Amino acid sequence: MDRSRVFLFISTLFCLPVFARAQNNHSNNLPPVVQPDTSKNILIIPLNPHGAGQDSSGQFLTLQQCIDYAMQHQPALNKALINVSVAKATNAINLAGWLPQASASGDLIHYIQTSNSSAAITTGGTVTPGGTSTGASRGQYTNTFIPGVSVTQALFNPSLLYAAKSAPVFLKQAQLVTDSTKIFLVSTVSKSFYNVLLTLEQINVLKEDTTRLGKNLRDAYHQYKGGIVDETDYEQAAITLNNSKAQLKQANENVVPQYAALKQLMGFSPEKEFNVSFDTVQMIKGIYIDTTQQLQYEKRIEFQQIKTNKDLQGQLVNYYRTSFLPTVSAFYNYNLAYENNRFSNLLSNSYPSSLVGLSFNIPIFTGFSRLHNLQKAKLQQQLIGWDEADLKLQINKEYTTALASYKGNFYNLQLLQKNVAMARRVYFVVTLQYKQGIVPYLNVITAESNLITSEISYLNALFQVLSSKVDLQKAMGSISY
């Protein structure tokens, strides 16, 4: 009897693996499972995020270096700087009328038919600003040549006065456009830089997640082969790993056009490459800003441009008010008259003459054009006033929106930072519990999903705070360049 029991026990031990294999084959109609190659769980991508944009010289640029580079190479800024020089040249042209104006002229005349009467015949010559002819009255000569030099000096001219008063305002207007371009570059380059950093940090997180999921997939496979867990655990791990790979691939593709956008804003050559460099500790320290500061409209570059336009329009109004005043100028003419009947001896004798005088011109009636221009200039002045009122409303809206966005993102960042720490702790505990068979693999998937979501959300919140800080600084007019 005892021998029979021992024989049955030994036979049962030998038959259990066969029964288990038969039961497994009966309950599973899927293809046989192949052991995963977790050594290739990280995608082979065309662009390495840590070497993204890195050239052979290993060039790394910080945010400040990117801004400094843009200040020298950005086409829009260089065009604005050239426009400042154009404004200076334009002012010099408009003010050139205050300097003496000298010109030389001459008349070479051959009379085909002359009169023998005693009446004086004017032989030509230059005409003075007062309308007086400087020609001689010696009509008995067949050939005459009268060269002359004329010099005029403006003493009073409403147009020249307007040019003199508006010249520094025009120059300031061009300089404000340059300053506005610089502020725009600092803002856009900073936000584009943060956008690239966000994607690179997401890539780092997804790489860690892919590596972690690859390890989970390998563990699930071995546990499945050992009969500890069901096959669905292994398949769920494979699905989660594939999803992480897809996100990693998408993030690596997204960073390429983001680098291109940053290059465009910097004026960086498309043929050259660079990599971004940053200090996470300094970046986190740089998220703080004093939110108790009062909004000052005068610090906004747009407000300064409106004020400059008002000054220019005021100068134009004053010009039309004084345009009825006469223009006064002094002139000096010097002429030499050469006369001879034989052309070969024309320069043998000369008859010099010179004169000096004052010339004035008074606009008596211009068809009411001056009054209409004055009325038009005043109406345009009123339009600028309404533009200023509208600009204040826009600035106030931008400031309140940027302040609210910064405060909300900052509070969100603090909460998500705690979530990351808790999600890592939960994932660590759940993974241990799963390995000990306490919890199902679904708990591991949930903990992994919460961890990756919290890490990505924290990164988004961090760079949203940095971007909203830039918007707040721009709204307050406190961006330095």
C-alpha positions in Angstrom: 0.0 0.0 0.0 2.8 2.4 0.9 4.7 1.5 -2.3 1.6 2.3 -4.3 1.2 5.7 -2.7 4.9 6.5 -3.4 4.6 5.4 -7.0 1.5 7.6 -7.5 3.2 10.6 -5.9 6.3 10.3 -8.1 4.1 9.8 -11.2 2.1 12.9 -10.4 5.3 15.0 -10.1 6.5 13.9 -13.5 3.1 14.6 -15.1 2.4 18.1 -13.7 4.6 20.0 -16.2 3.0 18.1 -19.0 -0.5 19.0 -17.7 0.5 22.6 -17.2 1.9 22.8 -20.8 -1.2 21.2 -22.2 -3.5 23.6 -20.2 -1.4 26.6 -21.4 -1.6 25.5 -25.0 -5.3 24.9 -24.7 -6.1 28.3 -23.2 -3.9 30.3 -25.5 -4.4 30.5 -29.3 -1.9 33.4 -29.8 1.5 32.8 -31.5 4.3 31.7 -29.2 5.9 34.4 -27.2 9.5 35.4 -28.1 11.8 36.7 -25.4 12.2 40.5 -25.9 15.5 42.1 -26.7 15.5 44.8 -24.1 19.0 45.9 -25.0 17.4 47.9 -27.9 14.6 49.6 -25.9 15.9 53.1 -26.8 15.1 54.2 -30.4 17.8 54.8 -32.9 16.9 58.4 -33.8 18.3 60.7 -36.5 19.1 63.4 -34.0 20.6 62.8 -30.6 19.0 65.3 -28.2 22.1 65.7 -26.1 24.1 66.4 -29.3 21.3 68.2 -31.1 22.7 71.0 -33.1 26.3 70.2 -32.0 28.9 70.8 -34.6 32.4 69.5 -34.9 33.7 72.2 -32.7 31.3 71.3 -29.8 29.7 74.8 -29.6 27.3 75.2 -26.7 25.4 78.4 -26.2 23.6 79.7 -23.1 20.4 81.8 -23.2 22.4 85.0 -22.8 24.9 83.9 -25.5 21.9 83.2 -27.9 20.6 86.7 -27.2 24.0 88.3 -27.7 24.4 86.5 -31.0 20.9 87.7 -32.1 21.9 91.2 -31.2 24.7 91.0 -33.8 23.4 88.8 -36.5 19.6 89.1 -36.6 18.6 90.6 -40.0 15.6 92.6 -38.6 17.8 94.2 -36.0 20.5 95.0 -38.4 17.9 96.6 -40.8 16.7 98.7 -37.9 20.2 99.9 -37.1 20.7 100.8 -40.8 17.4 102.8 -40.6 18.9 104.8 -37.8 21.8 105.7 -40.1 19.3 106.5 -42.8 17.4 108.8 -40.5 20.7 110.6 -39.7 21.4 111.0 -43.4 17.9 112.2 -44.1 18.2 114.9 -41.3 21.5 116.0 -42.8 19.9 116.4 -46.2 16.9 118.4 -44.8 19.2 120.7 -42.8 21.6 121.3 -45.7 19.5 124.3 -46.7 20.9 126.3 -43.8 24.4 126.2 -45.4 25.4 128.5 -48.2 24.3 127.4 -51.6 26.8 128.1 -54.4 26.3 127.4 -58.1 28.1 128.3 -61.3 26.4 129.0 -64.6 27.1 130.5 -68.0 25.7 131.5 -71.3 27.5 131.1 -74.7 25.6 133.1 -77.4 26.1 133.6 -81.1 23.9 136.1 -82.8 22.9 135.2 -86.3 21.4 138.6 -87.0 22.0 141.8 -85.0 20.4 145.2 -85.1 22.4 148.4 -85.8 19.9 150.6 -83.9 21.0 152.4 -80.8 18.5 150.4 -78.7 20.2 148.3 -76.0 20.0 144.6 -76.5 20.4 142.4 -73.5 22.9 139.7 -74.3 21.9 137.2 -71.6 23.4 136.4 -68.2 22.3 134.9 -65.0 19.3 136.1 -63.1 19.5 137.0 -59.4 17.1 135.6 -56.8 15.5 139.0 -56.9 14.7 138.6 -60.6 17.3 141.1 -61.9 19.2 140.2 -65.0 23.0 140.4 -64.8 23.6 140.4 -68.5 25.3 143.3 -70.4 23.6 145.5 -73.0 26.2 145.4 -75.7 24.3 144.0 -78.6 26.7 145.1 -81.3 28.9 142.0 -80.7 28.2 138.7 -82.6 29.6 136.4 -79.9 29.1 136.6 -76.1 30.1 134.3 -73.2 28.9 135.2 -69.7 30.0 132.8 -66.9 28.9 133.6 -63.4 28.9 132.4 -59.8 25.9 132.8 -57.5 25.9 132.3 -53.7 22.7 132.3 -51.6 22.3 132.1 -47.8 19.0 131.3 -46.2 18.2 133.7 -43.3 14.7 132.6 -42.5 12.6 129.8 -43.8 9.7 128.1 -42.1 10.4 124.7 -43.9 14.0 124.8 -42.6 12.9 125.7 -39.1 10.6 122.7 -39.2 13.4 120.4 -40.4 15.7 121.7 -37.6 13.2 121.1 -34.8 12.0 117.7 -36.1 15.4 116.3 -36.9 16.1 115.0 -33.3 12.6 113.6 -33.1 13.0 111.7 -36.3 16.3 110.3 -35.1 14.7 109.3 -31.7 11.8 107.6 -33.6 14.3 105.4 -35.6 16.2 104.6 -32.4 12.9 103.5 -30.7 12.2 101.2 -33.5 15.6 99.6 -32.9 14.9 99.3 -29.2 11.6 97.7 -29.9 13.3 95.2 -32.2 15.8 94.4 -29.4 13.0 93.8 -26.9 11.2 91.6 -29.3 14.3 89.6 -29.9 15.0 89.1 -26.2 11.4 88.0 -25.6 11.1 85.6 -28.6 14.6 84.2 -28.4 14.1 83.5 -24.6 10.8 81.7 -25.2 12.1 79.8 -28.2 15.2 78.8 -26.1 12.9 77.5 -23.3 10.8 75.7 -25.9 13.8 73.8 -27.1 14.9 73.0 -23.5 11.4 71.8 -22.7 11.5 69.3 -25.6 15.0 68.2 -24.7 14.1 67.6 -21.1 11.0 65.7 -22.2 13.3 63.5 -24.3 15.4 62.8 -21.3 12.4 61.9 -19.3 11.1 59.6 -22.0 14.4 58.0 -22.4 14.4 57.1 -18.7 10.8 55.9 -19.0 11.7 53.8 -22.0 14.6 52.2 -20.2 12.5 51.6 -17.1 9.7 50.0 -19.2 12.3 47.8 -21.0 13.4 46.5 -17.7 9.7 45.9 -16.7 9.1 44.1 -19.9 12.1 41.8 -19.3 11.0 41.1 -15.8 7.4 40.4 -16.9 8.7 38.0 -19.6 10.8 36.0 -17.1 7.9 35.9 -14.6 5.6 34.7 -17.3 8.0 32.0 -18.4 8.3 31.0 -14.8 4.6 30.6 -14.5 4.3 33.4 -11.9 2.2 35.8 -13.9 -0.2 35.6 -16.8 0.8 36.3 -20.3 -1.3 39.5 -20.4 1.2 41.1 -18.0 4.0 40.7 -20.5 1.8 42.0 -23.3 0.7 45.0 -21.3 4.4 45.8 -20.6 5.1 45.5 -24.3 2.3 47.9 -25.2 3.4 50.4 -22.6 7.0 50.2 -24.0 5.8 50.8 -27.6 3.8 53.8 -26.5 6.8 55.3 -24.8 9.0 54.6 -27.8 6.4 56.4 -30.0 6.5 59.5 -27.7 10.2 59.5 -27.7 10.4 59.3 -31.5 7.9 62.2 -31.8 9.8 64.3 -29.3 13.0 63.8 -31.2 11.3 64.8 -34.4 9.8 67.9 -32.8 13.1 69.3 -31.5 14.5 69.6 -35.1 12.0 72.4 -36.2 12.3 74.0 -32.8 16.0 74.4 -33.3 15.3 75.8 -36.8 13.0 78.4 -35.2 15.6 79.4 -32.7 18.2 79.7 -35.4 15.9 82.0 -37.4 15.3 84.3 -34.4 19.0 84.4 -33.7 20.1 84.9 -37.3 22.2 81.7 -37.0 23.4 80.2 -40.3 21.3 77.1 -41.3 24.5 75.3 -42.3 26.0 75.6 -38.9 25.0 73.8 -35.7 25.0 74.5 -32.0 23.7 73.0 -28.8 21.9 74.7 -26.0 23.6 74.9 -22.6 21.8 75.6 -19.3 22.0 75.3 -15.6 18.9 73.9 -14.0 19.6 75.4 -10.6 20.1 78.8 -12.0 17.0 78.4 -14.2 14.9 77.5 -11.2 16.3 80.5 -9.3 15.4 82.7 -12.2 11.7 82.0 -12.1 11.1 84.5 -9.3 9.9 88.1 -10.0 8.5 90.8 -7.8 4.8 90.8 -8.5 4.1 93.8 -6.3 5.6 96.3 -8.7 3.2 98.9 -10.1 2.7 99.1 -13.8 4.3 102.2 -15.4 3.1 103.0 -18.9 6.1 105.2 -19.6 8.5 102.2 -19.5 6.8 100.5 -22.4 8.5 101.1 -25.7 5.2 101.4 -27.5 4.2 104.2 -25.2 7.5 106.0 -25.9 6.8 105.6 -29.7 3.4 107.1 -29.3 4.9 110.1 -27.4 7.5 110.5 -30.2 4.7 110.5 -32.8 2.8 113.2 -30.8 6.0 115.3 -30.8 6.4 115.0 -34.5 2.8 115.8 -35.2 3.1 118.8 -32.9 6.0 120.1 -34.9 4.0 119.6 -38.1 1.1 121.6 -36.6 3.4 124.5 -35.7 4.9 124.4 -39.2 1.5 124.9 -40.8 0.7 127.7 -38.4 3.9 129.6 -39.3 4.0 128.7 -43.0 2.5 132.2 -43.9 5.8 133.8 -42.8 8.1 135.0 -45.6 11.3 133.3 -46.6 14.3 135.6 -46.5 17.7 134.9 -48.1 20.8 136.9 -49.0 22.5 136.5 -52.4 25.8 137.4 -54.1 26.4 137.2 -57.9 29.7 137.6 -59.8 29.7 137.6 -63.6 32.3 137.9 -66.4 31.1 139.0 -69.8 33.2 138.1 -72.8 32.2 139.7 -76.1 33.8 139.8 -79.6 32.7 139.6 -83.2 35.3 136.9 -83.9 34.8 133.7 -82.0 38.6 133.0 -81.9 39.1 136.2 -79.9 36.0 135.8 -77.7 38.0 135.5 -74.5 40.4 138.4 -75.2 38.3 141.0 -73.4 36.2 140.6 -70.2 33.7 142.9 -68.5 33.2 141.8 -64.8 30.2 142.7 -62.7 29.1 141.7 -59.2 26.1 142.4 -56.9 24.8 141.6 -53.5 21.2 141.8 -52.1 18.4 140.3 -50.1 15.5 138.3 -51.5 12.2 137.5 -49.8 9.0 135.7 -50.8 5.6 136.2 -49.0 2.8 133.7 -49.7 -0.3 135.9 -50.0 -2.9 133.4 -51.2 -2.4 129.7 -51.7 -6.0 128.6 -52.2 -6.5 127.9 -48.5 -4.1 125.0 -48.7 -2.3 126.2 -45.6 -5.5 126.2 -43.5 -6.6 122.8 -44.8 -3.2 121.4 -44.0 -3.3 122.9 -40.5 -6.8 121.4 -39.9 -5.7 118.0 -41.2 -2.6 118.1 -38.9 -4.8 118.8 -35.9 -7.1 116.0 -36.7 -4.2 113.6 -37.0 -3.0 114.9 -33.7 -6.3 113.9 -32.2 -6.0 110.4 -33.7 -2.7 110.0 -32.0 -4.3 111.0 -28.7 -6.9 108.2 -29.1 -4.1 105.8 -30.1 -2.4 106.6 -26.8 -5.7 106.0 -24.8 -6.2 102.7 -26.6 -2.5 101.7 -26.0 -3.0 102.2 -22.3 -5.9 99.8 -22.3 -3.9 97.2 -24.3 -0.9 97.5 -21.9 -3.2 97.1 -18.9 -4.7 94.1 -20.4 -1.4 92.5 -21.3 -0.1 93.2 -17.8 -3.0 91.7 -15.9 -3.1 88.7 -18.2 0.7 88.1 -17.9 0.5 88.6 -14.1 -2.4 86.1 -13.7 -0.7 83.6 -16.0 2.6 83.9 -14.0 0.9 83.4 -10.6 -1.2 80.5 -11.8 1.8 78.7 -13.4 4.0 79.3 -10.4 1.4 77.8 -8.1 0.9 74.9 -10.5 4.7 74.4 -10.5 4.8 74.0 -6.7 2.1 71.4 -6.7 3.5 69.4 -9.6 6.9 69.4 -7.9 5.3 67.6 -5.0 3.5 65.2 -7.4 6.7 64.1 -9.0 8.2 63.2 -5.6 5.1 61.3 -4.6 4.8 59.6 -8.0 8.4 58.3 -7.8 7.7 56.9 -4.3 4.5 55.3 -5.4 6.1 53.7 -8.5 9.0 52.3 -6.4 6.6 50.8 -3.8 4.2 49.3 -6.4 7.1 47.8 -8.3 8.3 46.0 -5.2 4.8 44.8 -4.4 4.3 43.5 -7.9 7.6 41.6 -7.8 6.4 40.0 -4.5 3.1 39.1 -6.1 1.0 41.4 -3.8 -0.5 43.6 -6.5 -1.4 42.9 -10.2 0.6 44.4 -13.1 -2.2 46.9 -13.7 -1.1 48.8 -10.6 2.5 49.0 -12.1 1.1 50.4 -15.3 -1.0 53.0 -13.5 2.0 54.0 -11.3 4.2 54.3 -14.3 1.7 56.4 -16.2 1.3 58.7 -13.2 5.0 59.0 -12.9 5.6 59.9 -16.5 2.6 62.3 -16.5 3.8 64.1 -13.4 7.3 64.5 -14.7 6.2 65.8 -18.1 3.6 68.1 -16.4 6.3 69.4 -14.1 8.6 70.2 -17.0 5.7 71.9 -18.8 4.9 74.0 -15.7 8.5 75.0 -15.2 8.9 76.3 -18.7 5.5 77.9 -18.7 6.6 79.8 -15.6 9.7 80.9 -17.4 7.8 82.0 -20.5 5.1 83.7 -18.5 7.9 85.6 -16.6 9.2 86.9 -19.9 5.7 88.0 -20.9 5.3 89.8 -17.6 8.6 91.5 -17.9 7.6 92.6 -21.5 4.2 93.8 -20.3 5.9 95.9 -17.5 8.6 97.2 -19.9 11.4 95.9 -17.8 13.2 93.7 -20.3 16.9 94.6 -20.5 18.9 94.4 -23.7 
